[in-house]
Amino acid sequence: MALPPPSTPVAPEFVGYRDGRPVRVRFDQERSTIVTTDEQGRPASALPWTEESEPLRIERDEFVCQWAPTAAPLRLAVHDDDYGMALAFVEFVNRRKPDAGAAAFGEVIPGARRFQYAVVEIDVTDARQRLAEVLAHAGSRGWEVVSVHDRASNWFGGPEQGFVLFKREIPDTVEVSTWCVTLRA
Protein backbone atom coordinates (compact mmCIF):
# COMPACT_ATOMS: atom_id res chain seq x y z
CA MET A 1 0.00 0.00 0.00
CA ALA A 2 2.50 2.61 -1.16
CA LEU A 3 1.72 6.25 -1.71
CA PRO A 4 2.77 7.48 -5.15
CA PRO A 5 6.07 9.37 -5.51
CA PRO A 6 6.10 12.95 -6.80
CA SER A 7 6.30 13.02 -10.56
CA THR A 8 6.25 15.37 -13.49
CA PRO A 9 3.78 14.09 -16.07
CA VAL A 10 4.88 14.66 -19.62
CA ALA A 11 2.31 16.46 -21.70
CA PRO A 12 1.64 14.73 -25.01
CA GLU A 13 2.15 16.73 -28.20
CA PHE A 14 0.55 16.26 -31.57
CA VAL A 15 0.72 17.59 -35.10
CA GLY A 16 -2.33 19.25 -36.59
CA TYR A 17 -2.67 20.80 -40.02
CA ARG A 18 -3.72 24.29 -41.03
CA ASP A 19 -4.03 24.99 -44.78
CA GLY A 20 -2.19 21.72 -45.45
CA ARG A 21 0.84 22.75 -43.39
CA PRO A 22 1.86 20.94 -40.19
CA VAL A 23 1.43 22.75 -36.88
CA ARG A 24 2.91 21.22 -33.69
CA VAL A 25 0.73 21.67 -30.61
CA ARG A 26 2.10 21.34 -27.08
CA PHE A 27 1.08 22.38 -23.56
CA ASP A 28 3.44 24.56 -21.51
CA GLN A 29 2.52 23.43 -18.00
CA GLU A 30 4.61 26.09 -16.26
CA ARG A 31 2.75 28.92 -18.00
CA SER A 32 -0.56 27.06 -18.43
CA THR A 33 -0.49 27.87 -22.13
CA ILE A 34 -1.25 25.95 -25.33
CA VAL A 35 1.63 26.65 -27.72
CA THR A 36 1.68 26.07 -31.47
CA THR A 37 4.75 26.16 -33.70
CA ASP A 38 5.09 26.00 -37.47
CA GLU A 39 7.04 23.32 -39.37
CA GLN A 40 10.32 25.23 -38.82
CA GLY A 41 9.68 25.38 -35.05
CA ARG A 42 8.84 29.08 -35.03
CA PRO A 43 6.15 30.12 -32.53
CA ALA A 44 2.75 30.48 -34.21
CA SER A 45 0.52 31.13 -31.19
CA ALA A 46 0.41 30.95 -27.41
CA LEU A 47 -3.07 30.56 -25.98
CA PRO A 48 -3.56 31.06 -22.22
CA TRP A 49 -5.41 28.18 -20.53
CA THR A 50 -7.62 29.67 -17.81
CA GLU A 51 -10.72 28.72 -15.86
CA GLU A 52 -12.77 30.65 -18.46
CA SER A 53 -11.41 28.57 -21.35
CA GLU A 54 -13.87 26.11 -22.80
CA PRO A 55 -12.74 22.45 -22.71
CA LEU A 56 -10.67 21.30 -25.66
CA ARG A 57 -12.35 18.84 -28.00
CA ILE A 58 -11.97 16.85 -31.20
CA GLU A 59 -14.85 17.59 -33.54
CA ARG A 60 -15.20 15.96 -36.99
CA ASP A 61 -11.46 15.20 -37.18
CA GLU A 62 -10.56 18.72 -36.07
CA PHE A 63 -8.84 19.84 -32.89
CA VAL A 64 -10.86 22.74 -31.47
CA CYS A 65 -9.51 25.14 -28.87
CA GLN A 66 -11.88 27.93 -27.84
CA TRP A 67 -9.64 29.83 -25.44
CA ALA A 68 -11.77 32.92 -24.99
CA PRO A 69 -15.55 33.31 -25.31
CA THR A 70 -15.22 36.13 -27.86
CA ALA A 71 -12.21 34.81 -29.82
CA ALA A 72 -12.34 32.64 -32.92
CA PRO A 73 -11.44 29.05 -32.05
CA LEU A 74 -8.18 27.47 -33.16
CA ARG A 75 -9.13 24.65 -35.53
CA LEU A 76 -6.59 22.18 -36.83
CA ALA A 77 -7.21 19.13 -39.02
CA VAL A 78 -6.09 15.90 -37.34
CA HIS A 79 -4.98 12.99 -39.57
CA ASP A 80 -5.16 9.33 -38.59
CA ASP A 81 -1.49 9.14 -37.59
CA ASP A 82 -1.93 11.94 -35.06
CA TYR A 83 -5.49 11.26 -33.91
CA GLY A 84 -4.53 9.21 -30.84
CA MET A 85 -1.98 11.80 -29.71
CA ALA A 86 -4.50 14.59 -30.26
CA LEU A 87 -7.04 12.75 -28.07
CA ALA A 88 -4.38 12.18 -25.37
CA PHE A 89 -3.44 15.87 -25.56
CA VAL A 90 -7.07 16.98 -25.17
CA GLU A 91 -7.60 14.69 -22.15
CA PHE A 92 -4.31 15.73 -20.54
CA VAL A 93 -4.92 19.47 -20.90
CA ASN A 94 -8.61 19.33 -19.90
CA ARG A 95 -7.63 17.55 -16.65
CA ARG A 96 -5.25 20.41 -15.87
CA LYS A 97 -7.73 23.19 -16.39
CA PRO A 98 -7.25 25.81 -13.69
CA ASP A 99 -9.91 25.46 -11.05
CA ALA A 100 -12.00 28.52 -10.30
CA GLY A 101 -11.89 27.35 -6.67
CA ALA A 102 -8.12 27.79 -6.69
CA ALA A 103 -8.66 31.55 -6.83
CA ALA A 104 -10.08 31.35 -3.31
CA PHE A 105 -6.61 30.35 -2.08
CA GLY A 106 -4.95 33.39 -3.65
CA GLU A 107 -2.08 33.68 -6.08
CA VAL A 108 0.93 31.41 -6.18
CA ILE A 109 3.73 32.95 -4.12
CA PRO A 110 7.20 32.17 -5.49
CA GLY A 111 9.36 30.50 -2.86
CA ALA A 112 6.41 29.60 -0.61
CA ARG A 113 6.46 26.09 0.84
CA ARG A 114 4.26 23.67 -1.13
CA PHE A 115 2.64 20.49 0.18
CA GLN A 116 1.12 17.42 -1.36
CA TYR A 117 -1.62 15.78 0.71
CA ALA A 118 -2.91 12.23 0.98
CA VAL A 119 -6.23 11.11 2.42
CA VAL A 120 -6.10 7.42 3.35
CA GLU A 121 -9.40 5.82 4.30
CA ILE A 122 -9.02 3.14 6.97
CA ASP A 123 -11.63 0.40 7.17
CA VAL A 124 -12.53 -1.15 10.53
CA THR A 125 -11.36 -4.66 9.62
CA ASP A 126 -7.74 -5.10 10.79
CA ALA A 127 -7.49 -1.33 11.20
CA ARG A 128 -4.42 -1.45 13.44
CA GLN A 129 -2.45 -3.61 10.98
CA ARG A 130 -3.57 -1.55 7.96
CA LEU A 131 -2.68 1.70 9.69
CA ALA A 132 0.77 0.33 10.61
CA GLU A 133 1.43 -0.60 6.96
CA VAL A 134 0.29 2.80 5.71
CA LEU A 135 2.41 4.63 8.31
CA ALA A 136 5.50 2.58 7.41
CA HIS A 137 5.15 3.25 3.67
CA ALA A 138 4.24 6.91 4.11
CA GLY A 139 6.96 7.70 6.64
CA SER A 140 9.68 6.09 4.53
CA ARG A 141 8.68 8.31 1.60
CA GLY A 142 8.63 11.65 3.40
CA TRP A 143 4.95 11.84 4.35
CA GLU A 144 3.94 13.00 7.82
CA VAL A 145 0.63 12.57 9.63
CA VAL A 146 -1.44 15.74 9.86
CA SER A 147 -4.47 14.26 11.62
CA VAL A 148 -6.51 11.14 12.21
CA HIS A 149 -10.28 11.27 11.86
CA ASP A 150 -12.23 8.38 13.30
CA ARG A 151 -15.80 7.39 12.56
CA ALA A 152 -17.02 9.19 15.68
CA SER A 153 -16.32 12.56 14.06
CA ASN A 154 -19.72 14.22 13.88
CA TRP A 155 -19.26 15.91 10.49
CA PHE A 156 -19.14 12.66 8.53
CA GLY A 157 -22.11 11.92 6.34
CA GLY A 158 -22.53 8.32 5.27
CA PRO A 159 -20.78 5.09 6.17
CA GLU A 160 -17.26 6.57 6.47
CA GLN A 161 -14.94 4.46 8.62
CA GLY A 162 -12.28 7.08 9.28
CA PHE A 163 -9.20 8.38 7.54
CA VAL A 164 -5.68 9.63 8.08
CA LEU A 165 -4.51 12.88 6.50
CA PHE A 166 -0.84 13.02 5.45
CA LYS A 167 1.27 15.75 3.88
CA ARG A 168 4.76 16.13 2.47
CA GLU A 169 6.67 19.14 1.28
CA ILE A 170 7.30 19.36 -2.47
CA PRO A 171 10.33 21.32 -3.71
CA ASP A 172 9.80 24.01 -6.34
CA THR A 173 11.79 21.93 -8.84
CA VAL A 174 9.25 19.07 -8.74
CA GLU A 175 5.74 18.99 -10.22
CA VAL A 176 3.33 16.37 -8.98
CA SER A 177 0.59 14.71 -11.00
CA THR A 178 -1.97 15.43 -8.29
CA TRP A 179 -1.82 17.62 -5.22
CA CYS A 180 -4.16 15.41 -3.17
CA VAL A 181 -3.90 11.63 -3.31
CA THR A 182 -6.77 9.46 -2.06
CA LEU A 183 -6.70 5.75 -1.39
CA ARG A 184 -8.32 3.07 0.72
CA ALA A 185 -6.24 0.94 3.09
DRENFINU-800048 format. One record per residue (C-alpha): residue in one letter; x, y, z. Coordinates in steps of 0.2 Angstrom, whole numbers, padded with zeros to 4 digits, always signed. Layout:
N
aXYZ...
END
This chain:
185
m+0000+0000+0000a+0013+0013-0006l+0009+0031-0009p+0014+0037-0026p+0030+0047-0028p+0030+0065-0034s+0031+0065-0053t+0031+0077-0067p+0019+0070-0080v+0024+0073-0098a+0012+0082-0108p+0008+0074-0125e+0011+0084-0141f+0003+0081-0158v+0004+0088-0176g-0012+0096-0183y-0013+0104-0200r-0019+0121-0205d-0020+0125-0224g-0011+0109-0227r+0004+0114-0217p+0009+0105-0201v+0007+0114-0184r+0015+0106-0168v+0004+0108-0153r+0010+0107-0135f+0005+0112-0118d+0017+0123-0108q+0013+0117-0090e+0023+0130-0081r+0014+0145-0090s-0003+0135-0092t-0002+0139-0111i-0006+0130-0127v+0008+0133-0139t+0008+0130-0157t+0024+0131-0169d+0025+0130-0187e+0035+0117-0197q+0052+0126-0194g+0048+0127-0175r+0044+0145-0175p+0031+0151-0163a+0014+0152-0171s+0003+0156-0156a+0002+0155-0137l-0015+0153-0130p-0018+0155-0111w-0027+0141-0103t-0038+0148-0089e-0054+0144-0079e-0064+0153-0092s-0057+0143-0107e-0069+0131-0114p-0064+0112-0114l-0053+0107-0128r-0062+0094-0140i-0060+0084-0156e-0074+0088-0168r-0076+0080-0185d-0057+0076-0186e-0053+0094-0180f-0044+0099-0164v-0054+0114-0157c-0048+0126-0144q-0059+0140-0139w-0048+0149-0127a-0059+0165-0125p-0078+0167-0127t-0076+0181-0139a-0061+0174-0149a-0062+0163-0165p-0057+0145-0160l-0041+0137-0166r-0046+0123-0178l-0033+0111-0184a-0036+0096-0195v-0030+0079-0187h-0025+0065-0198d-0026+0047-0193d-0007+0046-0188d-0010+0060-0175y-0027+0056-0170g-0023+0046-0154m-0010+0059-0149a-0023+0073-0151l-0035+0064-0140a-0022+0061-0127f-0017+0079-0128v-0035+0085-0126e-0038+0073-0111f-0022+0079-0103v-0025+0097-0104n-0043+0097-0099r-0038+0088-0083r-0026+0102-0079k-0039+0116-0082p-0036+0129-0068d-0050+0127-0055a-0060+0143-0052g-0059+0137-0033a-0041+0139-0033a-0043+0158-0034a-0050+0157-0017f-0033+0152-0010g-0025+0167-0018e-0010+0168-0030v+0005+0157-0031i+0019+0165-0021p+0036+0161-0027g+0047+0152-0014a+0032+0148-0003r+0032+0130+0004r+0021+0118-0006f+0013+0102+0001q+0006+0087-0007y-0008+0079+0004a-0015+0061+0005v-0031+0056+0012v-0030+0037+0017e-0047+0029+0021i-0045+0016+0035d-0058+0002+0036v-0063-0006+0053t-0057-0023+0048d-0039-0025+0054a-0037-0007+0056r-0022-0007+0067q-0012-0018+0055r-0018-0008+0040l-0013+0008+0048a+0004+0002+0053e+0007-0003+0035v+0001+0014+0029l+0012+0023+0042a+0027+0013+0037h+0026+0016+0018a+0021+0035+0021g+0035+0038+0033s+0048+0030+0023r+0043+0042+0008g+0043+0058+0017w+0025+0059+0022e+0020+0065+0039v+0003+0063+0048v-0007+0079+0049s-0022+0071+0058v-0033+0056+0061h-0051+0056+0059d-0061+0042+0066r-0079+0037+0063a-0085+0046+0078s-0082+0063+0070n-0099+0071+0069w-0096+0080+0052f-0096+0063+0043g-0111+0060+0032g-0113+0042+0026p-0104+0025+0031e-0086+0033+0032q-0075+0022+0043g-0061+0035+0046f-0046+0042+0038v-0028+0048+0040l-0023+0064+0033f-0004+0065+0027k+0006+0079+0019r+0024+0081+0012e+0033+0096+0006i+0036+0097-0012p+0052+0107-0019d+0049+0120-0032t+0059+0110-0044v+0046+0095-0044e+0029+0095-0051v+0017+0082-0045s+0003+0074-0055t-0010+0077-0041w-0009+0088-0026c-0021+0077-0016v-0019+0058-0017t-0034+0047-0010l-0033+0029-0007r-0042+0015+0004a-0031+0005+0015
END
